[in-house]
Amino acid sequence: PWNNPDTVPFIRFENVTKKFGDFYAVDDVSLDIYRHELFALLGGSGCGKTTLLRMLAGFEEPTSGKIFIDGVDMAGVPPYERPTNMMFQSYALFPHMSVEQNVAFGLHQDGLPKSEIRTLVSDMLALVQMSKFATRKPHQLSGGQRQRVALARSLVKNPKVLLLDEPLGALDKKLREQTQFELVNIQEKVGTTFVMVTHDQEEAMTMASRISVMNDGVIKQTGTPFELYEYPNSRFTANFVGQVNLIEGVLVDDDEKYAIIRSDDADCDIYIDHAVQGHQGMTFWIAIRPERVRLITEKPEDTKYNCLSGKVEEIGYLGGLSTYHVRLDSGIRIKVTEPNSTRQIEPRYTWDDRVWATWESGAASVLSQ
Ligand code: ATP
């Protein structure tokens, strides 16, 4: 399998560290990215994601560690000699040039024949659906259209890797959502490996084939959107990717098939239907997504359900969803979301209703950190 392009990493970070003075912006990161992936580096402000991207582009050199692209060690290779191209958040289009001149600019610099440039530019404008705006200047375009021109300009030279720093950061919410799908479609058509930096977890989840969640210069977890959401490895990832209820407790009983975690906070024993890695007395956090919690008025007989009683404290109606905050009798709060199906168009519960918050014993993750 060593020469299978889908299993050999196309980009490899090997123990990469970047220090600014005494400060570790990136701390011993190892990561493999595969050909044709749309990969997202996700994290809050200052977590080191942009620094990692800039090292890939060659704008920064690692303090230690190695970066390989397509098997080649990038140490000392300047940005313009790397098989990468960077699309910046600010788009940086030339204001005095038309759309097609902007896209053609790099090709002219490379000295390509005019007829070839014309074909490449027109194909690329068709791909990003900007053909009919070819003669406009950037100031005559909307933000979304400028973004598409910037993408065309970055892709026209056919880089092996396109680096995108908050590519949709300047767009409003509605346009962002629409553009997310367009970008994914274009990436699938051209097949270029995309590495994207974003602080927006929804954007990363919608677009990326895989995501690395970063914090304080380290990668906390790498996986598909599904893996990160369903199997977070830490409270940090569980919190960062989607909404979550976290309940702290101590392992009091377990074998290969089940575990019981005693939570003083929730004043109950929580039943888990699988083994957990750890010894009795160890602290764990139960992570339950709000949509996995059901609110009911009768306590279920079935013991496979964990069941805590409380009162509805807050209700949010979001059209397709209702959200509830339930104050459990123990004092902690649980967040619950329920879909509003066509027959169930209003929230089922109201302020101060007595409810049982229940979830199946298999519905929660058990986290040790
Ligand atoms: P943001 O989303 O805010 O851009 P980020 O995750 O992209 O955040 P980086 O730009 O990678 O963060 O920066 C990581 C850390 O390194 C930050 O604390 C930043 O202040 C620091 N840093 C980045 N570049 C430099 C530099 N040239 N000199 C000193 N410190 C730097």
Residues whose N, C-alpha, C, O or C-beta is under 5 A from the ligand:
A	BS01	ATP	F20 A25 G44 S45 G46 C47 G48 K49 T50 T51
